[in-house]
Amino acid sequence: MIWLLYPHLRCPQYIEPADVLEAAQAAGLRHITTVKVATDWDGAQLANPFAYQARR
């Protein structure tokens, strides 16, 4: 499991959430959830899809 932190909308280095999801899919990862971790930061939980299914 990986937590990827990226700047929120108000930051000059803002990254579209769709770009994060597209990059995760390209890397073979599955998006699990998104959370707000600080005023200017969001986080996306990513995991190997096979490892995630095995834990269920």
C-alpha positions in Angstrom: 0.0 0.0 0.0 1.2 3.5 -0.9 0.0 6.9 0.4 0.6 9.5 -2.3 0.4 13.1 -1.0 -0.2 15.9 -3.5 -0.9 19.7 -3.3 -4.5 20.8 -2.9 -6.3 23.2 -5.3 -5.1 26.4 -3.7 -1.4 25.6 -4.1 0.5 26.8 -7.1 1.9 23.2 -7.7 -1.7 21.8 -7.8 -2.2 18.5 -9.5 -5.5 17.3 -10.9 -6.9 14.2 -9.0 -7.6 12.7 -12.4 -3.8 12.9 -13.2 -3.0 11.1 -10.0 -5.5 8.3 -10.8 -4.2 8.0 -14.4 -0.6 7.7 -13.2 -1.6 5.1 -10.6 -3.3 3.0 -13.3 -0.3 3.3 -15.6 1.9 2.1 -12.7 -0.4 -0.9 -12.2 -1.9 0.4 -8.9 -5.5 0.6 -7.8 -7.0 3.7 -6.1 -8.5 2.8 -2.8 -9.4 6.2 -1.2 -8.7 9.9 -1.1 -8.4 12.0 2.1 -7.6 15.6 3.0 -4.4 15.4 5.1 -3.7 19.1 5.7 -4.9 22.5 4.7 -3.0 22.4 1.4 -2.5 18.7 0.9 -4.6 15.7 -0.2 -3.6 12.1 -0.1 -4.5 9.1 -2.2 -4.2 5.5 -1.0 -2.9 3.3 -3.7 -2.4 -0.5 -3.7 -1.4 -3.4 -5.8 -4.8 -4.7 -7.0 -3.8 -8.3 -6.4 -2.6 -7.7 -2.9 -5.8 -5.8 -2.1 -8.0 -8.6 -3.3 -6.1 -11.2 -1.3 -6.8 -9.4 2.0 -10.6 -9.5 1.5 
